[in-house]
Amino acid sequence: MVTSGMLVKVIGGMLVMATDGRLVMVTGGMPVLVVMTGGLPVLVVSKANLLVLATSGILVVVTGGRLVIVTGGLLVVVTYSMLVVERVAC
């Protein structure tokens, strides 16, 4: 359902809804809620029950049921049951 004041976009098969300062991305059956608090986005992955605090200058990619955050030379992959941190080439 789309109500007034809600922005809905479809990007590469991903449904993006923005409303009341919240960004909800749904892809691969995995909803991701991005809430701006204190100038920092907090990513809440509902199915994984994880809270990931993101800082400025990050790259967030949602694909294949995974939330991938690339920041500071670290690759953070959030899956349904675990949080994996891997170092990648800068």
C-alpha positions as CSV (number, residue, x, y, z in Angstrom):
1,M,0.0,0.0,0.0
2,V,1.3,3.4,-0.9
3,T,0.1,6.4,1.1
4,S,0.6,10.1,0.7
5,G,4.0,11.3,1.7
6,M,5.6,8.0,0.9
7,L,8.3,7.6,-1.8
8,V,8.4,4.3,-3.5
9,K,11.1,3.3,-6.0
10,V,12.0,0.1,-7.7
11,I,15.8,-0.2,-8.3
12,G,17.1,-3.3,-9.9
13,G,14.2,-5.4,-8.6
14,M,14.6,-3.9,-5.2
15,L,11.6,-2.1,-3.6
16,V,12.7,1.0,-1.7
17,M,10.3,2.9,0.5
18,A,11.1,6.1,2.3
19,T,8.8,7.7,4.8
20,D,9.2,9.6,8.1
21,G,13.0,9.6,7.9
22,R,13.0,5.8,7.5
23,L,14.3,3.8,4.5
24,V,12.9,0.3,4.1
25,M,14.6,-1.9,1.5
26,V,13.0,-5.2,0.6
27,T,15.0,-7.7,-1.5
28,G,15.1,-11.4,-1.6
29,G,12.4,-11.6,1.0
30,M,14.7,-9.8,3.5
31,P,13.4,-6.4,4.7
32,V,16.1,-4.0,5.9
33,L,15.1,-0.9,7.9
34,V,17.4,2.1,7.9
35,V,16.7,4.6,10.7
36,M,18.6,7.9,11.0
37,T,19.5,8.5,14.6
38,G,21.9,11.2,15.7
39,G,23.1,11.7,12.2
40,L,24.1,8.0,11.9
41,P,22.1,5.4,10.0
42,V,21.3,2.3,12.0
43,L,20.6,-0.7,9.9
44,V,18.1,-3.2,11.4
45,V,17.9,-6.6,9.7
46,S,14.7,-8.0,11.0
47,K,15.2,-11.7,10.1
48,A,18.8,-11.7,11.4
49,N,17.9,-9.8,14.6
50,L,21.1,-7.8,14.2
51,L,21.9,-4.1,14.7
52,V,24.7,-2.7,12.6
53,L,25.9,0.8,13.4
54,A,27.1,2.5,10.2
55,T,29.3,5.6,10.0
56,S,29.5,8.1,7.2
57,G,31.1,7.2,3.9
58,I,29.9,3.6,3.8
59,L,28.7,1.7,0.8
60,V,25.6,-0.5,1.5
61,V,24.6,-3.2,-0.9
62,V,21.6,-5.4,-0.5
63,T,21.7,-8.4,-2.7
64,G,20.8,-12.1,-2.7
65,G,19.3,-12.0,0.8
66,R,22.5,-10.5,2.2
67,L,23.3,-7.1,3.5
68,V,26.9,-6.1,2.6
69,I,28.5,-3.1,4.1
70,V,31.9,-2.0,2.8
71,T,33.7,0.5,5.0
72,G,37.3,1.2,6.0
73,G,38.7,-1.7,4.0
74,L,36.4,-4.1,5.8
75,L,33.6,-6.2,4.2
76,V,30.8,-6.9,6.6
77,V,28.3,-9.6,5.5
78,V,25.1,-10.0,7.5
79,T,23.4,-13.3,6.9
80,Y,20.3,-14.7,8.6
81,S,22.2,-16.3,11.5
82,M,25.6,-14.8,11.7
83,L,27.8,-11.7,11.3
84,V,30.9,-12.2,9.3
85,V,33.7,-9.6,9.0
86,E,36.2,-10.0,6.3
87,R,39.1,-7.8,5.3
88,V,39.3,-6.9,1.6
89,A,41.8,-5.0,-0.4
90,C,41.5,-1.3,-0.2
